[in-house]
Structure formats: C-alpha cells, structure tokens
C-alpha cells in the first residue's frame, strides 16, 4: 500500500513539474525583455531578428508611450540596414494607428518622414520608396513627406496642450518649427508665403527630389523683403512663415530657458536671407567686397549700395529677388542685435557662437575695428577656441600683416602702379 502511494506521489510531482515548466516556457517575454533582445540583436548585426521585436513593440497599443518612439526609430534603422526601405511607410502608418493618442510618437513619426529617403519608383501604380532594380518610373515624395509630417504635428497639437511636461512640450514646438522650414529655408524661402494645405496629401512628383535655388530673398508687390510676422495661433496663421514664428513663440512660452535657441534660429534664417554674403553666394565678385569694378565705379562704391563699411547695425545690403538693395532690418530680424542679446545671456547657450558670428559679420562688412572688438571679447569670455583658431583671425586685423595682390598687364612707358 505504501509503495503504491509513493509512486502516486512521485507521478503527481512529476506532472506538476512538467506543467510548471510548460507554463513558464509558454509565457511571452515581457516588453523590456523584447526591447533588450532587439537592442542586443541590432548591436550584433542581426537586423532581421531585431526588427521583428521592434515591430512587435511598435504595434502593441500598450507599449510604454515614452519608449515606443525609440522603438520606431530603431525599427526603421533595421529596415534601412536590410535594404527594405520600401517597408518603412507601412511600419510608420501602422505604428501611428496603434498610438494615435501619443503625441511623442506622432512627433517622432513626423521627424522620420522628413529624414527617410524621399526617392522611389512607381511600380504598378504603387509608390515603392528607395532604390529599385528593373522597371518603374522614378518618383519622389519630398513635398508629400513634409505635408504628412505637418499633418501628424497638427494631430498632436491638442494632446500637447494637455501635457504638463513643459520642457518636452517646448521640444515638440521646436521640432514643429524645423518641420515648417523643411525645404523652405535658404533656397526656397518664397514658399513660406503660402499656407500648406494639410487636408490632403499632395501627389508624388516625377523625377528625383531636388531643391530649387532662387535668385534672392522673396519680396512683396512693392519690392520690399518679406519679414514673417508671428501668427496669432496655429489656426489663425495665414502663411507657413506665420506658423513658423508662432511655433517658435510657443517654445519660449513653455520653456523660457530655450530663448537663445529660438533667437539663434531666427538669426540664422535672417543671415541666409538678408546678410551681405547673399551677394557673394550669387556671384557678385568684387562688387560684394565693395571694390570698384572700374574707375567709373569709384564714386558710387564709396557712397552707395556697395559701401559695406558705411552700414549701420540696423542696415544691410542683400540680394533680393528683384536685385541688390540696401534696407533697414526690423528688430526681430536684425541678426546683429539678436546675436548681441545672446552674448549678453551666456548661460542660456549659443553665446560663444553668437560672439564669433558677430566678429565674422563685421569682417564681411569691412568694419574691421568692430570685428577686432568682438574677436577680443570672444577670446576673453570663451577662450581662444580649439587649436587657438581665433587669435589668427584677430591678428589678421590688428597685426602687421600685408600682401601683394595680383594685377593685370600695364601699358609700357606709363609707369607701374602698385
């Protein structure tokens, strides 16, 4: 009898053990275990295995909302490594559908649309992103991807307003400002005069993506440069330029410590559009430097449009779409004034870059005493720079430097000029 009971107990114990092991083995790995394994596989070059786990994390509606954005980014990187760029769109849209109430994910997806390859091929009526062997018409999604990114940002706006993490909210608005400038910066700033239609996606365009160079900063009907104002709100803005300025205002409103970051972006935009260097970018050679092209030009170049050394700090000379023009800069686009405000608040970032930019701009304007002042200030407050690169710039102005410039042939018998 005891023998039978012992065997029954042993059999029961074995069954319990087998059942327990099977239960443990049948349990799915946790979210963090999947993420760790995917990260390890990715580091080891096992991109297909890594993608499988990252994709599963992206499509789970209950994935950690603070981590799913990085899961999406890693998943896209795996697809790029696997040369499966044509699968990125499906991953993006499926992830967006699973997390449509997560503004961080919507922002990350929008940023991805602006950074992934914009070229592809139309094959049997379907756009295949990326390279393709064989037939198909070359197409690009440059404008379509920008609009899709802005659609996602617009979808996120109501969610962002309810978030109490103002530092991250400010980051969202900064990303939105950058999205608005995408393909709207130096070369195609004229597009900022229009309001992008976010109600529908534009068609794919034929050919490879490209950026069109313009012949100068855009102007209004009277020939004056365009200075974008701050929109009253996202909904009330009448141009993308107003949306851009509004987004930057929201950055500072939610995180005042980023004031200099916003100032720097506006100053950089103003330099690209309105600085004297725009004349050099469009090939004006000696005229850009204020040098006479001929003896007849001497008088107008010492007192007119090209007299860079006579510019006041609220003035500039720039190449506009209608030609070269000397004009005043409004306070919010006066990059010299903006840079000086940044230098005055060194703890909020970009102060050294602004001081260097001021020195360089005064060099461009041939106002060398002012350039020397700013090089000295930059060296005194921020150091000489790596490899001591600032001192030579200063010495070119205040040191005993000189050079003989080349000159064309001169007629014999009249004496040589130097």
ROKOLPA-369726 format. One record per residue (C-alpha): residue number from 1; residue in one letter; x, y, z. Coordinates in steps of 0.25 Angstrom, whole numbers, plus 5000, padded with zeros to 4 digits. Layout:
<r NUM, A, <X, Y, Z>>;
...
***
This chain:
<r 1, X, <5000, 5000, 5000>>;
<r 2, X, <5011, 5010, 5004>>;
<r 3, X, <5018, 5006, 4991>>;
<r 4, X, <5006, 5010, 4983>>;
<r 5, X, <5005, 5023, 4990>>;
<r 6, X, <5019, 5026, 4988>>;
<r 7, X, <5018, 5024, 4973>>;
<r 8, X, <5006, 5032, 4972>>;
<r 9, X, <5012, 5044, 4979>>;
<r 10, X, <5025, 5043, 4970>>;
<r 11, X, <5016, 5043, 4958>>;
<r 12, X, <5008, 5055, 4963>>;
<r 13, X, <5020, 5062, 4966>>;
<r 14, X, <5026, 5060, 4952>>;
<r 15, X, <5013, 5064, 4945>>;
<r 16, X, <5013, 5077, 4953>>;
<r 17, X, <5027, 5080, 4950>>;
<r 18, X, <5025, 5077, 4935>>;
<r 19, X, <5013, 5086, 4935>>;
<r 20, X, <5020, 5097, 4942>>;
<r 21, X, <5032, 5097, 4932>>;
<r 22, X, <5022, 5097, 4921>>;
<r 23, X, <5015, 5109, 4927>>;
<r 24, X, <5027, 5117, 4928>>;
<r 25, X, <5032, 5113, 4914>>;
<r 26, X, <5019, 5117, 4908>>;
<r 27, X, <5019, 5131, 4915>>;
<r 28, X, <5022, 5142, 4905>>;
<r 29, X, <5035, 5151, 4908>>;
<r 30, X, <5032, 5164, 4915>>;
<r 31, X, <5033, 5177, 4908>>;
<r 32, X, <5046, 5181, 4913>>;
<r 33, X, <5052, 5167, 4910>>;
<r 34, X, <5047, 5168, 4896>>;
<r 35, X, <5054, 5182, 4895>>;
<r 36, X, <5067, 5177, 4901>>;
<r 37, X, <5068, 5166, 4892>>;
<r 38, X, <5065, 5174, 4880>>;
<r 39, X, <5075, 5184, 4884>>;
<r 40, X, <5085, 5173, 4886>>;
<r 41, X, <5082, 5167, 4873>>;
<r 42, X, <5083, 5181, 4866>>;
<r 43, X, <5097, 5183, 4872>>;
<r 44, X, <5101, 5169, 4867>>;
<r 45, X, <5097, 5172, 4853>>;
<r 46, X, <5085, 5162, 4854>>;
<r 47, X, <5076, 5173, 4848>>;
<r 48, X, <5064, 5164, 4843>>;
<r 49, X, <5063, 5158, 4857>>;
<r 50, X, <5064, 5172, 4864>>;
<r 51, X, <5053, 5177, 4854>>;
<r 52, X, <5043, 5166, 4858>>;
<r 53, X, <5044, 5170, 4872>>;
<r 54, X, <5044, 5185, 4870>>;
<r 55, X, <5032, 5184, 4860>>;
<r 56, X, <5024, 5176, 4871>>;
<r 57, X, <5027, 5187, 4881>>;
<r 58, X, <5022, 5198, 4871>>;
<r 59, X, <5009, 5191, 4868>>;
<r 60, X, <5005, 5188, 4883>>;
<r 61, X, <4995, 5198, 4887>>;
<r 62, X, <5000, 5197, 4902>>;
<r 63, X, <5015, 5199, 4899>>;
<r 64, X, <5022, 5209, 4908>>;
<r 65, X, <5018, 5222, 4902>>;
<r 66, X, <5031, 5228, 4906>>;
<r 67, X, <5039, 5217, 4899>>;
<r 68, X, <5031, 5214, 4886>>;
<r 69, X, <5037, 5226, 4879>>;
<r 70, X, <5051, 5220, 4880>>;
<r 71, X, <5046, 5206, 4877>>;
<r 72, X, <5040, 5212, 4864>>;
<r 73, X, <5054, 5219, 4861>>;
<r 74, X, <5061, 5206, 4863>>;
<r 75, X, <5052, 5198, 4855>>;
<r 76, X, <5054, 5208, 4843>>;
<r 77, X, <5069, 5207, 4844>>;
<r 78, X, <5068, 5192, 4844>>;
<r 79, X, <5060, 5193, 4831>>;
<r 80, X, <5070, 5202, 4825>>;
<r 81, X, <5081, 5192, 4828>>;
<r 82, X, <5073, 5181, 4822>>;
<r 83, X, <5071, 5189, 4809>>;
<r 84, X, <5056, 5188, 4812>>;
<r 85, X, <5053, 5203, 4811>>;
<r 86, X, <5040, 5200, 4803>>;
<r 87, X, <5034, 5195, 4816>>;
<r 88, X, <5037, 5208, 4825>>;
<r 89, X, <5023, 5214, 4821>>;
<r 90, X, <5015, 5202, 4825>>;
<r 91, X, <5023, 5202, 4839>>;
<r 92, X, <5021, 5217, 4841>>;
<r 93, X, <5006, 5217, 4838>>;
<r 94, X, <5003, 5204, 4846>>;
<r 95, X, <5010, 5210, 4858>>;
<r 96, X, <5003, 5223, 4857>>;
<r 97, X, <4990, 5216, 4856>>;
<r 98, X, <4993, 5208, 4869>>;
<r 99, X, <4998, 5220, 4877>>;
<r 100, X, <4989, 5231, 4871>>;
<r 101, X, <4987, 5238, 4884>>;
<r 102, X, <5002, 5238, 4888>>;
<r 103, X, <5008, 5252, 4883>>;
<r 104, X, <5022, 5248, 4885>>;
<r 105, X, <5020, 5236, 4876>>;
<r 106, X, <5013, 5245, 4865>>;
<r 107, X, <5025, 5255, 4866>>;
<r 108, X, <5035, 5244, 4865>>;
<r 109, X, <5028, 5239, 4853>>;
<r 110, X, <5027, 5252, 4846>>;
<r 111, X, <5042, 5254, 4848>>;
<r 112, X, <5044, 5241, 4842>>;
<r 113, X, <5036, 5245, 4829>>;
<r 114, X, <5046, 5257, 4828>>;
<r 115, X, <5059, 5249, 4829>>;
<r 116, X, <5056, 5236, 4821>>;
<r 117, X, <5059, 5235, 4807>>;
<r 118, X, <5049, 5243, 4798>>;
<r 119, X, <5052, 5236, 4785>>;
<r 120, X, <5046, 5223, 4780>>;
<r 121, X, <5039, 5217, 4768>>;
<r 122, X, <5024, 5216, 4763>>;
<r 123, X, <5022, 5201, 4760>>;
<r 124, X, <5008, 5196, 4756>>;
<r 125, X, <5002, 5209, 4762>>;
<r 126, X, <5009, 5207, 4775>>;
<r 127, X, <5020, 5216, 4781>>;
<r 128, X, <5032, 5208, 4785>>;
<r 129, X, <5041, 5216, 4794>>;
<r 130, X, <5056, 5215, 4792>>;
<r 131, X, <5065, 5208, 4781>>;
<r 132, X, <5059, 5198, 4771>>;
<r 133, X, <5065, 5189, 4761>>;
<r 134, X, <5057, 5187, 4748>>;
<r 135, X, <5045, 5196, 4742>>;
<r 136, X, <5037, 5207, 4748>>;
<r 137, X, <5036, 5222, 4747>>;
<r 138, X, <5045, 5230, 4756>>;
<r 139, X, <5037, 5238, 4766>>;
<r 140, X, <5039, 5246, 4779>>;
<r 141, X, <5031, 5248, 4791>>;
<r 142, X, <5039, 5261, 4796>>;
<r 143, X, <5026, 5270, 4797>>;
<r 144, X, <5017, 5259, 4801>>;
<r 145, X, <5026, 5255, 4813>>;
<r 146, X, <5027, 5269, 4818>>;
<r 147, X, <5012, 5270, 4818>>;
<r 148, X, <5010, 5257, 4825>>;
<r 149, X, <5019, 5261, 4836>>;
<r 150, X, <5011, 5274, 4838>>;
<r 151, X, <4998, 5266, 4838>>;
<r 152, X, <5004, 5258, 4849>>;
<r 153, X, <5008, 5270, 4857>>;
<r 154, X, <4994, 5276, 4855>>;
<r 155, X, <4988, 5264, 4860>>;
<r 156, X, <4997, 5264, 4872>>;
<r 157, X, <4995, 5279, 4876>>;
<r 158, X, <4982, 5277, 4885>>;
<r 159, X, <4990, 5266, 4892>>;
<r 160, X, <5002, 5274, 4894>>;
<r 161, X, <4994, 5285, 4901>>;
<r 162, X, <4989, 5276, 4912>>;
<r 163, X, <5003, 5271, 4915>>;
<r 164, X, <5010, 5277, 4928>>;
<r 165, X, <5024, 5273, 4924>>;
<r 166, X, <5027, 5287, 4918>>;
<r 167, X, <5041, 5284, 4915>>;
<r 168, X, <5037, 5273, 4905>>;
<r 169, X, <5025, 5281, 4900>>;
<r 170, X, <5035, 5292, 4896>>;
<r 171, X, <5043, 5282, 4889>>;
<r 172, X, <5031, 5278, 4881>>;
<r 173, X, <5029, 5292, 4877>>;
<r 174, X, <5044, 5294, 4873>>;
<r 175, X, <5042, 5281, 4864>>;
<r 176, X, <5030, 5287, 4858>>;
<r 177, X, <5037, 5300, 4855>>;
<r 178, X, <5048, 5291, 4848>>;
<r 179, X, <5038, 5283, 4840>>;
<r 180, X, <5031, 5296, 4835>>;
<r 181, X, <5045, 5301, 4830>>;
<r 182, X, <5048, 5287, 4823>>;
<r 183, X, <5050, 5291, 4808>>;
<r 184, X, <5046, 5305, 4812>>;
<r 185, X, <5060, 5310, 4817>>;
<r 186, X, <5070, 5317, 4808>>;
<r 187, X, <5067, 5312, 4795>>;
<r 188, X, <5052, 5312, 4795>>;
<r 189, X, <5048, 5322, 4805>>;
<r 190, X, <5038, 5328, 4796>>;
<r 191, X, <5029, 5316, 4799>>;
<r 192, X, <5027, 5321, 4813>>;
<r 193, X, <5018, 5332, 4808>>;
<r 194, X, <5007, 5321, 4806>>;
<r 195, X, <4999, 5313, 4815>>;
<r 196, X, <5001, 5298, 4813>>;
<r 197, X, <4988, 5290, 4811>>;
<r 198, X, <4988, 5279, 4822>>;
<r 199, X, <4975, 5274, 4818>>;
<r 200, X, <4980, 5265, 4807>>;
<r 201, X, <4994, 5259, 4803>>;
<r 202, X, <5000, 5264, 4790>>;
<r 203, X, <5003, 5254, 4779>>;
<r 204, X, <5016, 5248, 4777>>;
<r 205, X, <5025, 5256, 4768>>;
<r 206, X, <5032, 5251, 4756>>;
<r 207, X, <5047, 5250, 4756>>;
<r 208, X, <5057, 5251, 4767>>;
<r 209, X, <5056, 5260, 4779>>;
<r 210, X, <5063, 5274, 4777>>;
<r 211, X, <5063, 5287, 4783>>;
<r 212, X, <5062, 5299, 4774>>;
<r 213, X, <5072, 5311, 4776>>;
<r 214, X, <5065, 5325, 4775>>;
<r 215, X, <5071, 5338, 4771>>;
<r 216, X, <5070, 5345, 4784>>;
<r 217, X, <5061, 5346, 4796>>;
<r 218, X, <5046, 5348, 4793>>;
<r 219, X, <5039, 5361, 4792>>;
<r 220, X, <5025, 5367, 4793>>;
<r 221, X, <5018, 5374, 4782>>;
<r 222, X, <5025, 5387, 4785>>;
<r 223, X, <5039, 5380, 4784>>;
<r 224, X, <5041, 5380, 4799>>;
<r 225, X, <5047, 5368, 4806>>;
<r 226, X, <5037, 5358, 4813>>;
<r 227, X, <5038, 5358, 4828>>;
<r 228, X, <5029, 5348, 4834>>;
<r 229, X, <5021, 5352, 4846>>;
<r 230, X, <5016, 5343, 4858>>;
<r 231, X, <5003, 5337, 4855>>;
<r 232, X, <4992, 5339, 4866>>;
<r 233, X, <4991, 5324, 4867>>;
<r 234, X, <4993, 5311, 4858>>;
<r 235, X, <4978, 5312, 4853>>;
<r 236, X, <4979, 5327, 4850>>;
<r 237, X, <4992, 5327, 4843>>;
<r 238, X, <4991, 5331, 4829>>;
<r 239, X, <5005, 5326, 4824>>;
<r 240, X, <5015, 5316, 4827>>;
<r 241, X, <5024, 5327, 4831>>;
<r 242, X, <5014, 5331, 4842>>;
<r 243, X, <5012, 5317, 4846>>;
<r 244, X, <5028, 5316, 4848>>;
<r 245, X, <5029, 5329, 4856>>;
<r 246, X, <5017, 5324, 4865>>;
<r 247, X, <5023, 5311, 4867>>;
<r 248, X, <5036, 5318, 4872>>;
<r 249, X, <5028, 5326, 4881>>;
<r 250, X, <5022, 5314, 4888>>;
<r 251, X, <5036, 5309, 4890>>;
<r 252, X, <5039, 5320, 4899>>;
<r 253, X, <5026, 5321, 4905>>;
<r 254, X, <5027, 5307, 4910>>;
<r 255, X, <5042, 5307, 4913>>;
<r 256, X, <5048, 5321, 4915>>;
<r 257, X, <5062, 5314, 4916>>;
<r 258, X, <5061, 5312, 4901>>;
<r 259, X, <5060, 5327, 4898>>;
<r 260, X, <5074, 5327, 4892>>;
<r 261, X, <5072, 5315, 4884>>;
<r 262, X, <5060, 5322, 4877>>;
<r 263, X, <5067, 5335, 4875>>;
<r 264, X, <5079, 5327, 4869>>;
<r 265, X, <5069, 5320, 4859>>;
<r 266, X, <5063, 5333, 4855>>;
<r 267, X, <5077, 5340, 4853>>;
<r 268, X, <5081, 5329, 4845>>;
<r 269, X, <5069, 5330, 4836>>;
<r 270, X, <5071, 5345, 4835>>;
<r 271, X, <5086, 5343, 4831>>;
<r 272, X, <5082, 5333, 4820>>;
<r 273, X, <5072, 5343, 4814>>;
<r 274, X, <5078, 5357, 4817>>;
<r 275, X, <5092, 5357, 4820>>;
<r 276, X, <5102, 5364, 4810>>;
<r 277, X, <5108, 5350, 4808>>;
<r 278, X, <5096, 5347, 4799>>;
<r 279, X, <5102, 5355, 4788>>;
<r 280, X, <5115, 5346, 4789>>;
<r 281, X, <5106, 5334, 4788>>;
<r 282, X, <5100, 5339, 4775>>;
<r 283, X, <5114, 5342, 4769>>;
<r 284, X, <5115, 5357, 4770>>;
<r 285, X, <5131, 5356, 4772>>;
<r 286, X, <5138, 5369, 4774>>;
<r 287, X, <5125, 5377, 4776>>;
<r 288, X, <5122, 5368, 4788>>;
<r 289, X, <5134, 5373, 4795>>;
<r 290, X, <5131, 5388, 4792>>;
<r 291, X, <5143, 5389, 4782>>;
<r 292, X, <5141, 5397, 4769>>;
<r 293, X, <5140, 5389, 4756>>;
<r 294, X, <5145, 5401, 4748>>;
<r 295, X, <5149, 5415, 4751>>;
<r 296, X, <5135, 5420, 4747>>;
<r 297, X, <5130, 5412, 4759>>;
<r 298, X, <5139, 5418, 4770>>;
<r 299, X, <5129, 5429, 4774>>;
<r 300, X, <5117, 5420, 4775>>;
<r 301, X, <5124, 5409, 4782>>;
<r 302, X, <5129, 5419, 4793>>;
<r 303, X, <5115, 5424, 4796>>;
<r 304, X, <5105, 5415, 4790>>;
<r 305, X, <5099, 5402, 4791>>;
<r 306, X, <5112, 5394, 4792>>;
<r 307, X, <5118, 5403, 4803>>;
<r 308, X, <5118, 5391, 4813>>;
<r 309, X, <5127, 5399, 4823>>;
<r 310, X, <5116, 5410, 4824>>;
<r 311, X, <5105, 5401, 4828>>;
<r 312, X, <5099, 5403, 4842>>;
<r 313, X, <5096, 5391, 4851>>;
<r 314, X, <5081, 5392, 4847>>;
<r 315, X, <5084, 5392, 4832>>;
<r 316, X, <5088, 5382, 4822>>;
<r 317, X, <5091, 5380, 4807>>;
<r 318, X, <5086, 5368, 4801>>;
<r 319, X, <5082, 5361, 4788>>;
<r 320, X, <5067, 5360, 4787>>;
<r 321, X, <5058, 5354, 4776>>;
<r 322, X, <5058, 5368, 4770>>;
<r 323, X, <5072, 5371, 4771>>;
<r 324, X, <5082, 5377, 4781>>;
<r 325, X, <5076, 5386, 4791>>;
<r 326, X, <5081, 5394, 4803>>;
<r 327, X, <5070, 5394, 4814>>;
<r 328, X, <5067, 5394, 4829>>;
<r 329, X, <5065, 5381, 4837>>;
<r 330, X, <5053, 5381, 4847>>;
<r 331, X, <5057, 5378, 4861>>;
<r 332, X, <5052, 5363, 4861>>;
<r 333, X, <5061, 5360, 4848>>;
<r 334, X, <5073, 5369, 4852>>;
<r 335, X, <5082, 5357, 4854>>;
<r 336, X, <5093, 5367, 4859>>;
<r 337, X, <5084, 5371, 4870>>;
<r 338, X, <5079, 5357, 4873>>;
<r 339, X, <5094, 5352, 4874>>;
<r 340, X, <5097, 5363, 4884>>;
<r 341, X, <5085, 5359, 4892>>;
<r 342, X, <5090, 5344, 4892>>;
<r 343, X, <5104, 5348, 4896>>;
<r 344, X, <5098, 5356, 4908>>;
<r 345, X, <5092, 5344, 4914>>;
<r 346, X, <5103, 5333, 4912>>;
<r 347, X, <5097, 5323, 4922>>;
<r 348, X, <5085, 5320, 4912>>;
<r 349, X, <5094, 5315, 4901>>;
<r 350, X, <5099, 5319, 4887>>;
<r 351, X, <5107, 5331, 4894>>;
<r 352, X, <5121, 5327, 4888>>;
<r 353, X, <5115, 5324, 4874>>;
<r 354, X, <5108, 5338, 4874>>;
<r 355, X, <5121, 5345, 4878>>;
<r 356, X, <5128, 5338, 4867>>;
<r 357, X, <5117, 5341, 4857>>;
<r 358, X, <5117, 5356, 4861>>;
<r 359, X, <5132, 5357, 4858>>;
<r 360, X, <5131, 5350, 4845>>;
<r 361, X, <5119, 5358, 4841>>;
<r 362, X, <5127, 5371, 4843>>;
<r 363, X, <5139, 5365, 4835>>;
<r 364, X, <5129, 5363, 4824>>;
<r 365, X, <5124, 5378, 4825>>;
<r 366, X, <5139, 5382, 4825>>;
<r 367, X, <5137, 5389, 4838>>;
<r 368, X, <5150, 5383, 4844>>;
<r 369, X, <5151, 5391, 4857>>;
<r 370, X, <5137, 5385, 4861>>;
<r 371, X, <5142, 5371, 4857>>;
<r 372, X, <5154, 5372, 4865>>;
<r 373, X, <5146, 5377, 4877>>;
<r 374, X, <5137, 5364, 4876>>;
<r 375, X, <5149, 5355, 4874>>;
<r 376, X, <5155, 5360, 4886>>;
<r 377, X, <5142, 5359, 4894>>;
<r 378, X, <5140, 5344, 4889>>;
<r 379, X, <5155, 5341, 4893>>;
<r 380, X, <5153, 5348, 4907>>;
<r 381, X, <5140, 5342, 4911>>;
<r 382, X, <5140, 5328, 4904>>;
<r 383, X, <5155, 5325, 4901>>;
<r 384, X, <5163, 5324, 4889>>;
<r 385, X, <5156, 5312, 4883>>;
<r 386, X, <5161, 5298, 4880>>;
<r 387, X, <5175, 5299, 4873>>;
<r 388, X, <5175, 5314, 4877>>;
<r 389, X, <5168, 5318, 4864>>;
<r 390, X, <5162, 5331, 4868>>;
<r 391, X, <5176, 5338, 4870>>;
<r 392, X, <5180, 5337, 4855>>;
<r 393, X, <5166, 5344, 4851>>;
<r 394, X, <5169, 5355, 4861>>;
<r 395, X, <5184, 5357, 4857>>;
<r 396, X, <5179, 5358, 4842>>;
<r 397, X, <5173, 5371, 4846>>;
<r 398, X, <5182, 5377, 4857>>;
<r 399, X, <5195, 5370, 4854>>;
<r 400, X, <5206, 5375, 4844>>;
<r 401, X, <5201, 5367, 4832>>;
<r 402, X, <5201, 5370, 4818>>;
<r 403, X, <5202, 5364, 4804>>;
<r 404, X, <5204, 5368, 4789>>;
<r 405, X, <5191, 5365, 4781>>;
<r 406, X, <5192, 5361, 4766>>;
<r 407, X, <5189, 5372, 4756>>;
<r 408, X, <5187, 5371, 4741>>;
<r 409, X, <5197, 5375, 4730>>;
<r 410, X, <5200, 5390, 4730>>;
<r 411, X, <5204, 5399, 4717>>;
<r 412, X, <5219, 5401, 4716>>;
<r 413, X, <5224, 5415, 4717>>;
<r 414, X, <5214, 5420, 4727>>;
<r 415, X, <5220, 5415, 4740>>;
<r 416, X, <5215, 5403, 4748>>;
<r 417, X, <5205, 5405, 4759>>;
<r 418, X, <5204, 5396, 4772>>;
***
